[in-house]
Structures are given as structure tokens and as C-alpha cells.
Amino acid sequence: MSSRVAFGLLYRTLIRSVRTRGRLVSLAALVLLAFVSALVAGAADDMSSLEAGARTAVVILSQLVAVGSLVVASAVLGDLYDNGSIVYVALRPVSSRALAAAAWAASCTVVLPAALVSALAVGIVHSGDGLLVASLGGALLAVAAYSALFGFLGVLVRRALPAGLAFLVLWEGFVSLAGNAGAALSVTGYVRSLLAGVTGYGLKGGPFAIGTAVVVPIAFTVLAVLATAWLLDHRELP
């Protein structure tokens, strides 16, 4: 079986398994929270529309979109280990790279529409040069990187959801603000940098140029998918 055919079969199988009503409702709730956050920030009198929009975009992308990616991506392969279905997948003549890539693509397919609509909320409520473009671009990068990261986490540990939430609070929330080094080691640091670079509004914890803010998350995504493939080859089957 060619890698392309295997990828297609696995992608269709995984997206059917992960696209449950509960997860779709959770994503819809996150979209609603994004609009509420944008409206609340828009009602503030102590900030310009651009400032409020940029800050709201950071919250939406680094918290709401990140949580949505965690809920979906950690379950794509994690559920297969929990219910034992990974054994049947392992018996198929497919490579671990095809499985890891298909899991990442399935997660992105489910999460990305909600992420883009959430980012669109910023552009609808707030105004500012480049704000909408930066928010949509940040949503693309955030979904890609977080889906790869949490897909890996779903294979690495059994309780990926609480582990992922702890990571988002401690690492993405606090470490990412600890200077350039902290920003360089977090997805949020590059999202902030993209927003700051495109809009021209300086955001704390966003020190990198636009090119760096785009290239590094893409490279991280590729490495995380490859790491997931390696882990699939080395983790014991249930």
C-alpha cells in the first residue's frame, strides 16, 4: 500500500472517530467565548480598538484555540490506545509516519474552522491595520503547531487532557513571558510576534520578526509529527 493511499484511508478513519458530537459542541462553545471576549474587550474605554483587538487575539489563539486543539488532537491517537483499536491499525501495512500525519491532518480539519471563525471575531469587533490578517494567520499557525504538539502528547501519556491543560497554564501562560528565551520555547511567543509584526502594535512576549514567527512554528509542526511517528514505533501496544 502506497503512503498516499494509506494516508487517505487513515485520515478518513480518524476524522470519523474524532469528530464526535461532544467535541463539536465544545468547539462551538469556544467560538462563542471568542465572540464574547471580543465584545467585552471592545466595550473597554481605556484602550484603542487596535490594542484591544491585538490583546484579544492573543487570548483567543493562545487559550481558546489551544484548548480546542488539545481536546481534539490528544484524542485522535490517544483514544485508539485507550480502547485498544491501535492494535488493529498496527496490523495494517502502513507506516507510522502516515499514521502520525493523518492524525495531525484530521485534528486540523476538525479544529481549524472553529479557530478561523474565532479569529474572525476579532476582525468583526475591532479595527486596525493588519489585525484581521494577523489573527487569521495566527489561527493557522496555532492550530498546526498545537495539533502536532498535543497529538504527540496523546501518544506519550494516558491522561493527555489534564497534562495538556497544565502545560498551557504553566508553560504557554507563564514561561512564554519570561523574556526572549521563554517566547522562543513556546507557540504563544510566535503567535504574539506575528500579531505584533503585522499590526505594528507591540505585544509583551512577542519579540521575533514576522519571518521567524512563521517559519519556526512550521518547522516545529513537522518535527512534532515526526516525533509522534517515532513514538508510535516505540510505544508498546495495549
DRENBA-548131 format. One record per residue (C-alpha): residue number from 1; residue in one letter; chain; x, y, z. Coordinates in nm, 2 decimals. Example, Ala and Ser with C-alpha at 12.3 -4.5 7.8 and 13.67 -1.06 7.14 Angstrom:
BEGIN
seq=1; type=A; mol=A; xx=1.23; yy=-0.45; zz=0.78
seq=2; type=S; mol=A; xx=1.37; yy=-0.11; zz=0.71
END
This chain:
BEGIN
seq=1; type=M; mol=A; xx=0.00; yy=0.00; zz=0.00
seq=2; type=S; mol=A; xx=0.15; yy=0.34; zz=-0.10
seq=3; type=S; mol=A; xx=0.19; yy=0.61; zz=0.16
seq=4; type=R; mol=A; xx=-0.06; yy=0.83; zz=-0.02
seq=5; type=V; mol=A; xx=-0.33; yy=0.57; zz=-0.02
seq=6; type=A; mol=A; xx=-0.25; yy=0.47; zz=0.34
seq=7; type=F; mol=A; xx=-0.27; yy=0.84; zz=0.45
seq=8; type=G; mol=A; xx=-0.61; yy=0.88; zz=0.28
seq=9; type=L; mol=A; xx=-0.76; yy=0.57; zz=0.44
seq=10; type=L; mol=A; xx=-0.62; yy=0.66; zz=0.78
seq=11; type=Y; mol=A; xx=-0.73; yy=1.02; zz=0.75
seq=12; type=R; mol=A; xx=-1.09; yy=0.93; zz=0.67
seq=13; type=T; mol=A; xx=-1.10; yy=0.67; zz=0.96
seq=14; type=L; mol=A; xx=-0.95; yy=0.90; zz=1.22
seq=15; type=I; mol=A; xx=-1.16; yy=1.20; zz=1.13
seq=16; type=R; mol=A; xx=-1.48; yy=0.99; zz=1.17
seq=17; type=S; mol=A; xx=-1.37; yy=0.87; zz=1.51
seq=18; type=V; mol=A; xx=-1.26; yy=1.21; zz=1.65
seq=19; type=R; mol=A; xx=-1.55; yy=1.42; zz=1.51
seq=20; type=T; mol=A; xx=-1.79; yy=1.34; zz=1.79
seq=21; type=R; mol=A; xx=-2.09; yy=1.55; zz=1.89
seq=22; type=G; mol=A; xx=-1.93; yy=1.63; zz=2.23
seq=23; type=R; mol=A; xx=-1.61; yy=1.76; zz=2.07
seq=24; type=L; mol=A; xx=-1.80; yy=1.97; zz=1.81
seq=25; type=V; mol=A; xx=-2.02; yy=2.12; zz=2.09
seq=26; type=S; mol=A; xx=-1.70; yy=2.20; zz=2.28
seq=27; type=L; mol=A; xx=-1.55; yy=2.38; zz=1.98
seq=28; type=A; mol=A; xx=-1.88; yy=2.57; zz=1.92
seq=29; type=A; mol=A; xx=-1.87; yy=2.68; zz=2.29
seq=30; type=L; mol=A; xx=-1.51; yy=2.81; zz=2.23
seq=31; type=V; mol=A; xx=-1.62; yy=3.01; zz=1.93
seq=32; type=L; mol=A; xx=-1.90; yy=3.16; zz=2.14
seq=33; type=L; mol=A; xx=-1.65; yy=3.25; zz=2.41
seq=34; type=A; mol=A; xx=-1.42; yy=3.41; zz=2.14
seq=35; type=F; mol=A; xx=-1.70; yy=3.64; zz=2.03
seq=36; type=V; mol=A; xx=-1.79; yy=3.73; zz=2.39
seq=37; type=S; mol=A; xx=-1.42; yy=3.81; zz=2.47
seq=38; type=A; mol=A; xx=-1.40; yy=4.03; zz=2.16
seq=39; type=L; mol=A; xx=-1.72; yy=4.22; zz=2.25
seq=40; type=V; mol=A; xx=-1.61; yy=4.27; zz=2.62
seq=41; type=A; mol=A; xx=-1.27; yy=4.40; zz=2.51
seq=42; type=G; mol=A; xx=-1.44; yy=4.62; zz=2.25
seq=43; type=A; mol=A; xx=-1.65; yy=4.78; zz=2.52
seq=44; type=A; mol=A; xx=-1.34; yy=4.90; zz=2.72
seq=45; type=D; mol=A; xx=-1.28; yy=5.27; zz=2.71
seq=46; type=D; mol=A; xx=-0.92; yy=5.27; zz=2.82
seq=47; type=M; mol=A; xx=-0.77; yy=5.10; zz=2.50
seq=48; type=S; mol=A; xx=-0.77; yy=5.18; zz=2.13
seq=49; type=S; mol=A; xx=-0.95; yy=4.93; zz=1.90
seq=50; type=L; mol=A; xx=-0.62; yy=4.80; zz=1.77
seq=51; type=E; mol=A; xx=-0.48; yy=4.75; zz=2.12
seq=52; type=A; mol=A; xx=-0.79; yy=4.57; zz=2.24
seq=53; type=G; mol=A; xx=-0.81; yy=4.36; zz=1.93
seq=54; type=A; mol=A; xx=-0.45; yy=4.25; zz=1.94
seq=55; type=R; mol=A; xx=-0.47; yy=4.16; zz=2.31
seq=56; type=T; mol=A; xx=-0.80; yy=3.97; zz=2.25
seq=57; type=A; mol=A; xx=-0.65; yy=3.78; zz=1.96
seq=58; type=V; mol=A; xx=-0.37; yy=3.67; zz=2.18
seq=59; type=V; mol=A; xx=-0.62; yy=3.54; zz=2.44
seq=60; type=I; mol=A; xx=-0.83; yy=3.36; zz=2.17
seq=61; type=L; mol=A; xx=-0.53; yy=3.20; zz=1.99
seq=62; type=S; mol=A; xx=-0.32; yy=3.10; zz=2.29
seq=63; type=Q; mol=A; xx=-0.60; yy=2.99; zz=2.52
seq=64; type=L; mol=A; xx=-0.93; yy=2.91; zz=2.34
seq=65; type=V; mol=A; xx=-0.78; yy=2.77; zz=2.02
seq=66; type=A; mol=A; xx=-0.51; yy=2.59; zz=2.21
seq=67; type=V; mol=A; xx=-0.77; yy=2.42; zz=2.44
seq=68; type=G; mol=A; xx=-0.97; yy=2.32; zz=2.13
seq=69; type=S; mol=A; xx=-0.67; yy=2.17; zz=1.97
seq=70; type=L; mol=A; xx=-0.58; yy=1.99; zz=2.29
seq=71; type=V; mol=A; xx=-0.93; yy=1.84; zz=2.32
seq=72; type=V; mol=A; xx=-0.93; yy=1.71; zz=1.96
seq=73; type=A; mol=A; xx=-0.56; yy=1.63; zz=1.89
seq=74; type=S; mol=A; xx=-0.49; yy=1.44; zz=2.21
seq=75; type=A; mol=A; xx=-0.78; yy=1.21; zz=2.14
seq=76; type=V; mol=A; xx=-0.71; yy=1.13; zz=1.77
seq=77; type=L; mol=A; xx=-0.45; yy=0.87; zz=1.86
seq=78; type=G; mol=A; xx=-0.49; yy=0.87; zz=2.24
seq=79; type=D; mol=A; xx=-0.84; yy=0.72; zz=2.21
seq=80; type=L; mol=A; xx=-0.70; yy=0.44; zz=1.99
seq=81; type=Y; mol=A; xx=-0.46; yy=0.34; zz=2.27
seq=82; type=D; mol=A; xx=-0.73; yy=0.37; zz=2.54
seq=83; type=N; mol=A; xx=-0.98; yy=0.15; zz=2.36
seq=84; type=G; mol=A; xx=-0.72; yy=-0.09; zz=2.21
seq=85; type=S; mol=A; xx=-0.81; yy=-0.01; zz=1.85
seq=86; type=I; mol=A; xx=-0.44; yy=0.08; zz=1.79
seq=87; type=V; mol=A; xx=-0.37; yy=-0.29; zz=1.76
seq=88; type=Y; mol=A; xx=-0.59; yy=-0.32; zz=1.45
seq=89; type=V; mol=A; xx=-0.43; yy=-0.01; zz=1.30
seq=90; type=A; mol=A; xx=-0.08; yy=-0.15; zz=1.37
seq=91; type=L; mol=A; xx=-0.17; yy=-0.47; zz=1.18
seq=92; type=R; mol=A; xx=-0.23; yy=-0.28; zz=0.86
seq=93; type=P; mol=A; xx=0.07; yy=-0.24; zz=0.62
seq=94; type=V; mol=A; xx=0.10; yy=0.14; zz=0.69
seq=95; type=S; mol=A; xx=0.39; yy=0.34; zz=0.81
seq=96; type=S; mol=A; xx=0.39; yy=0.52; zz=1.14
seq=97; type=R; mol=A; xx=0.47; yy=0.84; zz=0.96
seq=98; type=A; mol=A; xx=0.15; yy=0.81; zz=0.75
seq=99; type=L; mol=A; xx=-0.05; yy=0.74; zz=1.07
seq=100; type=A; mol=A; xx=0.10; yy=1.04; zz=1.25
seq=101; type=A; mol=A; xx=0.05; yy=1.27; zz=0.95
seq=102; type=A; mol=A; xx=-0.31; yy=1.15; zz=0.91
seq=103; type=A; mol=A; xx=-0.38; yy=1.21; zz=1.28
seq=104; type=W; mol=A; xx=-0.24; yy=1.56; zz=1.26
seq=105; type=A; mol=A; xx=-0.44; yy=1.64; zz=0.94
seq=106; type=A; mol=A; xx=-0.76; yy=1.50; zz=1.10
seq=107; type=S; mol=A; xx=-0.72; yy=1.72; zz=1.41
seq=108; type=C; mol=A; xx=-0.65; yy=2.03; zz=1.20
seq=109; type=T; mol=A; xx=-0.96; yy=1.96; zz=0.98
seq=110; type=V; mol=A; xx=-1.18; yy=1.95; zz=1.29
seq=111; type=V; mol=A; xx=-1.03; yy=2.24; zz=1.48
seq=112; type=L; mol=A; xx=-0.94; yy=2.49; zz=1.20
seq=113; type=P; mol=A; xx=-1.29; yy=2.61; zz=1.11
seq=114; type=A; mol=A; xx=-1.36; yy=2.70; zz=1.47
seq=115; type=A; mol=A; xx=-1.03; yy=2.87; zz=1.50
seq=116; type=L; mol=A; xx=-1.08; yy=3.08; zz=1.19
seq=117; type=V; mol=A; xx=-1.42; yy=3.18; zz=1.30
seq=118; type=S; mol=A; xx=-1.29; yy=3.28; zz=1.64
seq=119; type=A; mol=A; xx=-1.01; yy=3.48; zz=1.48
seq=120; type=L; mol=A; xx=-1.27; yy=3.64; zz=1.25
seq=121; type=A; mol=A; xx=-1.45; yy=3.76; zz=1.56
seq=122; type=V; mol=A; xx=-1.15; yy=3.99; zz=1.63
seq=123; type=G; mol=A; xx=-1.17; yy=4.15; zz=1.29
seq=124; type=I; mol=A; xx=-1.55; yy=4.19; zz=1.31
seq=125; type=V; mol=A; xx=-1.55; yy=4.37; zz=1.65
seq=126; type=H; mol=A; xx=-1.22; yy=4.55; zz=1.63
seq=127; type=S; mol=A; xx=-1.04; yy=4.76; zz=1.37
seq=128; type=G; mol=A; xx=-0.68; yy=4.82; zz=1.29
seq=129; type=D; mol=A; xx=-0.43; yy=4.78; zz=1.01
seq=130; type=G; mol=A; xx=-0.35; yy=4.41; zz=0.96
seq=131; type=L; mol=A; xx=-0.55; yy=4.29; zz=1.26
seq=132; type=L; mol=A; xx=-0.77; yy=4.05; zz=1.07
seq=133; type=V; mol=A; xx=-0.49; yy=3.91; zz=0.86
seq=134; type=A; mol=A; xx=-0.27; yy=3.87; zz=1.16
seq=135; type=S; mol=A; xx=-0.55; yy=3.70; zz=1.36
seq=136; type=L; mol=A; xx=-0.63; yy=3.46; zz=1.07
seq=137; type=G; mol=A; xx=-0.26; yy=3.38; zz=1.01
seq=138; type=G; mol=A; xx=-0.21; yy=3.33; zz=1.38
seq=139; type=A; mol=A; xx=-0.50; yy=3.09; zz=1.39
seq=140; type=L; mol=A; xx=-0.35; yy=2.88; zz=1.11
seq=141; type=L; mol=A; xx=-0.01; yy=2.86; zz=1.28
seq=142; type=A; mol=A; xx=-0.16; yy=2.79; zz=1.62
seq=143; type=V; mol=A; xx=-0.38; yy=2.51; zz=1.50
seq=144; type=A; mol=A; xx=-0.10; yy=2.35; zz=1.31
seq=145; type=A; mol=A; xx=0.15; yy=2.37; zz=1.59
seq=146; type=Y; mol=A; xx=-0.08; yy=2.28; zz=1.88
seq=147; type=S; mol=A; xx=-0.24; yy=1.99; zz=1.69
seq=148; type=A; mol=A; xx=0.11; yy=1.84; zz=1.63
seq=149; type=L; mol=A; xx=0.22; yy=1.90; zz=1.99
seq=150; type=F; mol=A; xx=-0.10; yy=1.76; zz=2.15
seq=151; type=G; mol=A; xx=-0.11; yy=1.47; zz=1.90
seq=152; type=F; mol=A; xx=0.23; yy=1.37; zz=2.03
seq=153; type=L; mol=A; xx=0.12; yy=1.42; zz=2.39
seq=154; type=G; mol=A; xx=-0.18; yy=1.19; zz=2.33
seq=155; type=V; mol=A; xx=0.05; yy=0.91; zz=2.24
seq=156; type=L; mol=A; xx=0.31; yy=0.99; zz=2.51
seq=157; type=V; mol=A; xx=0.08; yy=0.98; zz=2.82
seq=158; type=R; mol=A; xx=-0.25; yy=0.82; zz=2.91
seq=159; type=R; mol=A; xx=-0.41; yy=1.13; zz=3.07
seq=160; type=A; mol=A; xx=-0.32; yy=1.38; zz=2.80
seq=161; type=L; mol=A; xx=-0.60; yy=1.62; zz=2.87
seq=162; type=P; mol=A; xx=-0.50; yy=1.73; zz=3.22
seq=163; type=A; mol=A; xx=-0.13; yy=1.72; zz=3.13
seq=164; type=G; mol=A; xx=-0.21; yy=1.94; zz=2.83
seq=165; type=L; mol=A; xx=-0.41; yy=2.19; zz=3.04
seq=166; type=A; mol=A; xx=-0.12; yy=2.21; zz=3.29
seq=167; type=F; mol=A; xx=0.12; yy=2.27; zz=3.00
seq=168; type=L; mol=A; xx=-0.10; yy=2.55; zz=2.86
seq=169; type=V; mol=A; xx=-0.13; yy=2.72; zz=3.20
seq=170; type=L; mol=A; xx=0.23; yy=2.69; zz=3.32
seq=171; type=W; mol=A; xx=0.44; yy=2.69; zz=3.00
seq=172; type=E; mol=A; xx=0.23; yy=2.88; zz=2.75
seq=173; type=G; mol=A; xx=0.09; yy=3.11; zz=3.01
seq=174; type=F; mol=A; xx=0.39; yy=3.19; zz=3.23
seq=175; type=V; mol=A; xx=0.72; yy=3.06; zz=3.07
seq=176; type=S; mol=A; xx=0.63; yy=3.22; zz=2.74
seq=177; type=L; mol=A; xx=0.65; yy=3.56; zz=2.90
seq=178; type=A; mol=A; xx=0.99; yy=3.50; zz=3.06
seq=179; type=G; mol=A; xx=1.20; yy=3.70; zz=2.81
seq=180; type=N; mol=A; xx=1.31; yy=3.60; zz=2.46
seq=181; type=A; mol=A; xx=1.41; yy=3.25; zz=2.57
seq=182; type=G; mol=A; xx=1.07; yy=3.18; zz=2.71
seq=183; type=A; mol=A; xx=0.90; yy=3.31; zz=2.40
seq=184; type=A; mol=A; xx=1.13; yy=3.11; zz=2.18
seq=185; type=L; mol=A; xx=1.03; yy=2.79; zz=2.35
seq=186; type=S; mol=A; xx=0.65; yy=2.84; zz=2.32
seq=187; type=V; mol=A; xx=0.39; yy=2.85; zz=2.05
seq=188; type=T; mol=A; xx=0.24; yy=3.16; zz=2.20
seq=189; type=G; mol=A; xx=0.56; yy=3.36; zz=2.17
seq=190; type=Y; mol=A; xx=0.55; yy=3.32; zz=1.79
seq=191; type=V; mol=A; xx=0.18; yy=3.39; zz=1.77
seq=192; type=R; mol=A; xx=0.23; yy=3.71; zz=1.97
seq=193; type=S; mol=A; xx=0.53; yy=3.80; zz=1.74
seq=194; type=L; mol=A; xx=0.31; yy=3.75; zz=1.43
seq=195; type=L; mol=A; xx=0.04; yy=3.97; zz=1.57
seq=196; type=A; mol=A; xx=0.28; yy=4.24; zz=1.67
seq=197; type=G; mol=A; xx=0.47; yy=4.24; zz=1.35
seq=198; type=V; mol=A; xx=0.17; yy=4.26; zz=1.12
seq=199; type=T; mol=A; xx=-0.03; yy=4.51; zz=1.32
seq=200; type=G; mol=A; xx=0.26; yy=4.72; zz=1.44
seq=201; type=Y; mol=A; xx=0.13; yy=4.71; zz=1.80
seq=202; type=G; mol=A; xx=0.40; yy=4.59; zz=2.04
seq=203; type=L; mol=A; xx=0.29; yy=4.29; zz=2.25
seq=204; type=K; mol=A; xx=0.48; yy=4.17; zz=2.55
seq=205; type=G; mol=A; xx=0.64; yy=3.83; zz=2.48
seq=206; type=G; mol=A; xx=0.64; yy=3.88; zz=2.11
seq=207; type=P; mol=A; xx=1.00; yy=3.97; zz=2.02
seq=208; type=F; mol=A; xx=1.05; yy=3.79; zz=1.69
seq=209; type=A; mol=A; xx=1.04; yy=3.91; zz=1.33
seq=210; type=I; mol=A; xx=0.74; yy=3.81; zz=1.11
seq=211; type=G; mol=A; xx=0.95; yy=3.56; zz=0.91
seq=212; type=T; mol=A; xx=1.07; yy=3.39; zz=1.23
seq=213; type=A; mol=A; xx=0.72; yy=3.39; zz=1.37
seq=214; type=V; mol=A; xx=0.60; yy=3.19; zz=1.06
seq=215; type=V; mol=A; xx=0.89; yy=2.96; zz=0.99
seq=216; type=V; mol=A; xx=0.96; yy=2.83; zz=1.34
seq=217; type=P; mol=A; xx=0.61; yy=2.71; zz=1.41
seq=218; type=I; mol=A; xx=0.60; yy=2.53; zz=1.08
seq=219; type=A; mol=A; xx=0.93; yy=2.36; zz=1.15
seq=220; type=F; mol=A; xx=0.81; yy=2.27; zz=1.50
seq=221; type=T; mol=A; xx=0.50; yy=2.12; zz=1.35
seq=222; type=V; mol=A; xx=0.70; yy=1.89; zz=1.11
seq=223; type=L; mol=A; xx=0.93; yy=1.79; zz=1.39
seq=224; type=A; mol=A; xx=0.64; yy=1.71; zz=1.63
seq=225; type=V; mol=A; xx=0.47; yy=1.49; zz=1.37
seq=226; type=L; mol=A; xx=0.79; yy=1.31; zz=1.31
seq=227; type=A; mol=A; xx=0.84; yy=1.26; zz=1.68
seq=228; type=T; mol=A; xx=0.49; yy=1.12; zz=1.70
seq=229; type=A; mol=A; xx=0.57; yy=0.87; zz=1.43
seq=230; type=W; mol=A; xx=0.89; yy=0.77; zz=1.62
seq=231; type=L; mol=A; xx=0.69; yy=0.73; zz=1.94
seq=232; type=L; mol=A; xx=0.43; yy=0.51; zz=1.76
seq=233; type=D; mol=A; xx=0.71; yy=0.28; zz=1.66
seq=234; type=H; mol=A; xx=0.85; yy=0.25; zz=2.02
seq=235; type=R; mol=A; xx=0.54; yy=0.26; zz=2.24
seq=236; type=E; mol=A; xx=0.41; yy=-0.08; zz=2.35
seq=237; type=L; mol=A; xx=0.07; yy=-0.18; zz=2.22
seq=238; type=P; mol=A; xx=-0.20; yy=-0.23; zz=2.48
END
